[in-house]
Amino acid sequence: MYRFLWIFIMIFYLSCGVIAQERTDSVFPADDGEDLIVSIVTCDPGPDVYELCGHAAIRIRSEKMDSVWNYGIFDFTSPNFIYRFCKGQTDYMVYGYQFNRFMPAYVMRGSKVTEQVLSLTQEEARSLRKLLQVESLPENRVYRYNYVRDNCATRPWKRITQATERKITLPDTLYYPTFRDEMKHFHRNYPWYQFGIDLALGSGLDYTMAKDEDTFAPPVLQAKLAEGTIGSQPLVKQTNVIFPGYYDATLPPTPWWRTPMTVGVIMLILSFGTMFAYIFKEKIWKWWIFIYFFVAGLAGCVITFLVFFSEHEATSPNLLIFWLNPLQFIVAIGIWMKKWRLPLNVMAIYNILMALALTILLGVWHPSFAIQVVNDAVWPMLWSILLLSITILYINGVLRIKQKKKLK
């Protein structure tokens, strides 16, 4: 029952754009000269993938109205949503609607919601409100979402800086040196999600961020706003806890035996067992060779698509494409075909050289020199292909122990 209610609330929340469109006149009355209070509302992270970094929105209120401006609205029923999302054509929308329609989802999941009242003049507050009203018009409300550069936290921050001519300064402190490091912090209890990100996104996540780039995560923006200044005064003049939260709404840490690293170690053990079984027992574990290279080929199709066709800026370059690519299907199919010895040998030699080269290029011995940072679980999975490729060369007689063996 609880899960059903939670899903209902989330669907209601995601449909707020339609509600806002219908109630525009009541939410945005004509400016009658009332004093406006502008604040940034930050919601703590939640248990689902799209909630891991929390959420941020702009709140503008007076005695007669209380509105929220939300840049996190998307229409998952739009045509080809999943394909367009993977390709980087992620269209999100900004909607303004009544603040009391914003809170139920966060109250339901027990996440803390904090409001930081900003030290804006009335002229700056009205300028911001006007910017938001224009941007939320049907012809303007859609924008191309970018996970780290243009999202629910970066957009409100940009609009606030646009609305004031006074200099706004945030602290120079970098809480996390790179985009990937910041993601790892917020995804720390979701190792499979971070593993997928580390496979799909390349070296574009690994350069040192500028001082304001780390504000793509709402909790980091919140922390920096608390130390920021506008003109000669503090940027935040008051902090209110709108909802205290009952507990940490994120999931507990994944048990070690269900992590990508454990799976990687098992893969390495199976690959070593495959090589041992053939060299010393003359048995071929074709089933494991097929599974490994078939899965590598499937993953390679995804990475190839992201590198060559996706508009996500961080998907290319990605050195892992030399390991995970559609060519691995040659081995998955060829291990069952007696006439595929030449392509099998070519792929085996390629994979051996590739595994050795990536081990050096990705800086396993000294991460500070790494061209691209990879997930720790990648290493046993990558070295598995080295063992399996050596085994294939033994099977095909390129490498010999006592005598040339025949493919069974």
C-alpha positions in Angstrom: 0.0 0.0 0.0 2.8 2.4 0.9 4.6 1.7 -2.4 1.4 2.3 -4.3 0.8 5.7 -2.6 4.4 6.7 -3.2 4.2 5.9 -7.0 0.9 7.8 -7.1 2.5 10.8 -5.5 5.5 10.7 -7.9 3.2 10.5 -10.9 1.3 13.4 -9.5 4.5 15.4 -9.0 5.7 14.7 -12.5 2.4 15.8 -13.9 2.6 19.2 -12.1 3.5 20.8 -15.4 0.0 20.3 -16.7 -1.5 21.5 -13.5 0.6 24.6 -13.5 -0.4 25.4 -17.1 -4.1 25.2 -16.1 -3.7 27.4 -13.0 -1.4 30.1 -14.4 -3.6 33.0 -13.5 -4.0 31.9 -9.8 -0.3 31.2 -9.4 1.0 34.3 -11.1 -1.2 37.2 -10.4 -0.3 40.6 -11.8 2.4 42.4 -9.9 0.5 44.6 -7.3 3.6 45.9 -5.6 3.7 43.4 -2.8 7.0 42.5 -1.3 8.5 39.3 -2.7 10.6 36.8 -0.9 13.0 34.7 -3.1 14.6 31.5 -1.9 16.3 28.4 -3.1 14.6 25.2 -2.0 16.9 22.2 -1.7 15.5 18.6 -1.3 17.8 15.9 0.1 18.5 12.9 -2.1 16.0 10.1 -2.4 16.1 6.3 -3.1 15.5 6.4 -6.9 18.2 6.9 -9.6 16.9 10.3 -10.6 16.8 11.5 -7.0 20.4 10.6 -6.0 21.7 14.1 -6.1 18.6 15.7 -4.6 16.6 18.5 -6.2 16.6 22.3 -6.2 14.0 24.9 -7.2 13.2 28.6 -6.9 10.5 29.7 -4.5 8.9 33.2 -4.8 6.2 34.2 -2.4 4.3 37.1 -1.0 1.3 37.5 1.2 -1.1 36.7 -1.7 0.8 33.9 -3.5 3.4 31.2 -3.0 5.0 29.8 -6.2 7.7 27.4 -7.0 9.7 27.3 -10.3 10.8 23.8 -11.1 13.3 22.9 -13.9 13.0 19.2 -13.3 9.8 18.4 -15.3 10.0 16.0 -18.1 7.5 14.1 -20.2 8.3 10.4 -20.3 5.3 9.8 -22.6 6.8 11.8 -25.4 7.7 9.9 -28.6 11.0 7.9 -28.4 11.8 9.2 -24.9 14.3 6.4 -24.0 16.1 6.6 -27.3 16.3 10.4 -27.3 17.5 10.3 -23.6 20.3 7.9 -24.5 21.2 10.0 -27.5 21.5 13.1 -25.3 18.4 14.8 -26.6 17.0 15.1 -23.1 14.3 17.8 -23.2 13.3 19.0 -19.8 10.8 21.8 -19.0 10.4 24.6 -16.4 7.0 25.1 -14.9 5.8 27.5 -12.2 3.0 26.3 -9.9 1.7 26.5 -6.4 4.3 25.6 -3.8 1.9 23.3 -1.9 1.9 21.0 -4.9 5.6 20.7 -4.8 6.0 19.3 -1.3 4.0 16.0 -1.1 6.6 13.8 -2.9 9.3 14.8 -0.5 7.2 14.5 2.6 6.1 11.1 1.5 9.6 9.7 1.0 10.8 11.5 4.2 13.5 13.7 2.6 14.6 16.9 4.3 13.6 20.1 2.5 15.5 23.3 3.3 14.8 26.9 2.2 17.6 29.5 1.8 16.1 33.0 1.7 18.2 35.2 -0.6 19.3 38.8 0.1 17.7 40.2 -3.1 16.3 43.7 -3.4 12.7 44.0 -4.5 13.9 45.2 -7.9 16.0 42.1 -8.2 13.2 39.8 -7.0 10.8 41.3 -9.6 13.4 41.0 -12.3 13.9 37.3 -11.4 10.2 36.7 -11.4 9.8 38.2 -14.8 12.6 36.1 -16.2 10.9 33.0 -14.9 7.5 34.0 -16.2 8.8 34.5 -19.7 10.9 31.3 -19.6 7.9 29.2 -18.5 5.7 30.3 -21.4 4.8 27.3 -23.7 7.1 28.5 -26.4 10.1 28.9 -24.1 9.8 26.3 -21.3 11.6 23.4 -23.0 15.4 23.2 -22.6 18.1 20.7 -23.4 18.9 19.1 -20.1 22.6 18.2 -19.3 23.3 16.2 -16.2 26.2 18.3 -15.1 26.0 21.6 -17.0 22.3 22.4 -17.4 20.0 21.0 -14.8 17.6 21.7 -11.9 20.5 23.3 -9.9 22.5 25.1 -12.5 19.5 26.8 -14.1 18.1 28.5 -11.0 21.6 29.7 -10.1 22.1 31.2 -13.6 18.7 32.9 -13.4 19.5 34.5 -10.1 22.8 35.8 -11.4 21.0 37.2 -14.4 18.4 39.0 -12.3 20.9 41.1 -10.3 23.6 43.5 -11.3 25.4 43.2 -8.0 28.3 40.8 -7.9 27.6 37.4 -6.5 30.5 35.5 -5.2 30.6 31.8 -4.1 33.6 30.3 -2.2 36.5 29.0 -4.2 36.4 25.7 -2.3 36.0 22.6 -4.5 34.2 19.9 -2.5 35.1 17.3 -5.2 37.9 17.8 -7.7 36.1 16.2 -10.8 32.6 15.6 -12.0 33.1 11.8 -11.5 34.3 12.3 -8.0 31.2 14.3 -7.1 29.0 11.6 -8.7 30.7 8.9 -6.8 29.9 10.6 -3.5 26.2 10.8 -4.2 26.1 7.4 -5.8 28.1 5.7 -3.1 25.3 3.4 -2.0 24.4 2.6 -5.6 27.6 0.8 -6.9 25.9 -0.7 -10.0 24.6 2.7 -11.1 28.0 4.3 -10.7 29.6 1.3 -12.5 27.3 1.9 -15.4 28.2 5.6 -15.5 31.9 4.8 -15.3 31.5 2.5 -18.3 29.4 4.8 -20.4 31.0 8.2 -19.7 34.6 8.8 -20.7 37.4 11.2 -19.9 35.1 14.3 -20.1 34.2 13.7 -16.4 37.8 13.6 -15.2 39.2 17.1 -15.6 39.4 19.4 -12.6 36.3 21.5 -12.3 36.1 25.3 -12.1 35.0 26.7 -8.8 31.3 26.9 -9.7 31.0 23.8 -11.9 30.5 21.6 -8.8 27.2 23.2 -8.1 25.4 20.8 -10.5 24.5 18.8 -7.4 21.8 20.6 -5.3 23.4 19.8 -1.9 26.7 21.3 -3.1 24.9 24.4 -4.4 23.2 24.7 -1.0 26.5 24.6 0.9 28.1 27.2 -1.4 25.1 29.5 -1.2 25.4 29.5 2.6 29.0 30.9 2.2 28.3 33.2 -0.7 28.0 37.0 -0.8 26.1 39.5 -2.9 27.6 42.9 -3.0 29.0 43.4 0.5 26.4 41.2 2.4 25.8 37.5 2.8 23.9 36.0 -0.1 21.6 33.9 2.3 19.9 36.0 5.0 17.9 33.2 6.5 17.7 29.4 6.4 14.4 27.6 7.1 13.8 23.9 7.4 10.5 23.4 5.7 10.4 19.7 6.4 12.9 18.1 8.8 12.8 14.6 7.2 12.4 11.5 9.1 15.5 9.6 8.0 18.1 9.3 5.3 15.8 8.5 2.3 18.5 6.9 0.3 19.0 3.1 0.2 21.4 1.4 2.5 24.8 0.4 1.2 24.8 -2.6 -1.2 26.2 -5.7 0.5 29.8 -6.5 -0.7 28.7 -9.8 -2.2 26.3 -8.0 -4.6 28.7 -5.3 -5.8 30.3 -5.0 -9.3 33.7 -5.8 -7.8 32.4 -9.2 -6.5 31.0 -10.0 -9.9 34.3 -8.9 -11.5 36.3 -11.2 -9.2 34.0 -14.1 -10.0 34.5 -13.4 -13.7 38.3 -13.4 -13.2 38.1 -16.7 -11.3 36.0 -18.3 -14.0 38.4 -17.1 -16.7 41.4 -18.4 -14.8 39.5 -21.7 -14.4 38.8 -21.8 -18.1 42.5 -21.4 -18.9 43.5 -24.0 -16.2 40.9 -26.5 -17.4 42.3 -26.5 -21.0 46.0 -26.3 -20.3 46.0 -29.0 -17.6 42.8 -31.0 -18.2 42.3 -30.5 -22.0 38.7 -29.4 -21.4 37.2 -26.4 -23.1 34.7 -24.3 -21.1 33.1 -22.9 -24.3 30.0 -21.9 -22.3 32.0 -19.3 -20.3 33.9 -18.0 -23.3 30.6 -17.5 -25.1 28.9 -15.8 -22.1 31.8 -13.4 -21.5 32.3 -12.3 -25.1 28.6 -12.1 -25.8 28.0 -9.8 -22.9 31.1 -7.8 -23.8 29.6 -7.4 -27.3 26.3 -6.2 -26.0 27.9 -3.7 -23.7 30.1 -2.7 -26.7 27.0 -1.9 -28.8 25.8 0.5 -26.1 29.2 2.2 -25.7 29.7 2.4 -29.5 26.3 4.1 -29.8 27.2 6.6 -27.0 30.6 7.4 -28.4 29.6 7.9 -32.1 26.0 8.9 -31.9 25.1 10.4 -28.6 25.1 14.1 -28.0 26.2 13.7 -24.4 29.5 15.6 -24.2 31.1 13.2 -21.7 30.5 10.0 -23.7 33.5 10.6 -26.0 36.3 9.9 -26.0 36.0 6.7 -24.0 39.0 4.4 -24.0 36.9 1.4 -22.9 35.5 1.1 -26.4 38.8 -0.7 -27.3 37.7 -3.4 -24.8 33.9 -3.3 -25.0 32.9 -3.2 -28.7 30.7 -5.2 -31.1 33.8 -7.1 -32.4 33.7 -9.3 -29.4 30.7 -11.1 -31.0 33.2 -12.6 -33.3 34.6 -14.6 -30.4 31.2 -15.4 -28.9 30.1 -17.0 -32.2 33.4 -18.2 -33.5 34.2 -20.4 -30.4 31.5 -22.8 -31.7 32.7 -22.7 -35.3 35.6 -25.0 -36.4 36.4 -22.8 -39.5 36.7 -19.5 -37.5 40.3 -20.1 -36.3 41.8 -17.2 -38.1 39.4 -14.5 -36.9 39.5 -16.1 -33.4 43.3 -15.8 -33.4 43.2 -12.3 -34.7 40.7 -11.2 -32.0 42.6 -13.0 -29.3 45.9 -11.3 -30.2 44.0 -7.9 -30.4 42.4 -8.5 -27.0 45.7 -9.3 -25.3 47.4 -6.2 -26.7 44.4 -4.1 -25.9 44.2 -5.4 -22.3 47.9 -4.6 -21.7 47.6 -1.2 -23.4 44.5 -0.2 -21.4 46.1 -1.3 -18.2 48.9 1.1 -18.8 46.8 4.0 -20.3 44.2 3.9 -17.6 46.9 4.2 -15.0 46.2 1.2 -12.8 49.5 1.5 -11.0 49.4 5.3 -10.6 45.9 6.8 -10.9 47.2 10.4 -10.9 48.6 9.8 -14.4 45.4 8.2 -15.7 44.0 9.4 -18.9 40.6 8.3 -17.9 39.4 7.1 -14.4 37.6 3.8 -14.4 35.6 1.9 -11.9 37.6 -0.5 -9.7 35.4 -3.4 -10.8 36.6 -2.9 -14.4 40.1 -4.4 -13.6 39.2 -8.0 -12.9 36.7 -7.9 -15.8 39.4 -6.5 -18.2 42.0 -8.9 -17.1 39.5 -11.8 -17.6 39.7 -11.1 -21.4 43.5 -11.4 -21.2 43.2 -14.9 -19.7 40.4 -16.0 -22.1 42.3 -14.8 -25.1 45.4 -16.7 -24.1 43.3 -19.7 -23.7 41.9 -19.3 -27.2 45.4 -19.2 -28.7 46.2 -22.4 -26.9 43.0 -24.0 -28.2 43.8 -23.1 -31.8 47.4 -24.2 -31.5 49.0 -20.8 -31.8 50.5 -21.4 -28.3 51.6 -24.9 -27.4 52.3 -26.8 -24.3 53.1 -30.5 -25.2 51.4 -30.8 -28.6 49.0 -29.0 -30.8 45.5 -29.4 -29.5 42.4 -29.6 -31.7 39.3 -27.4 -31.2 36.7 -29.6 -29.7 
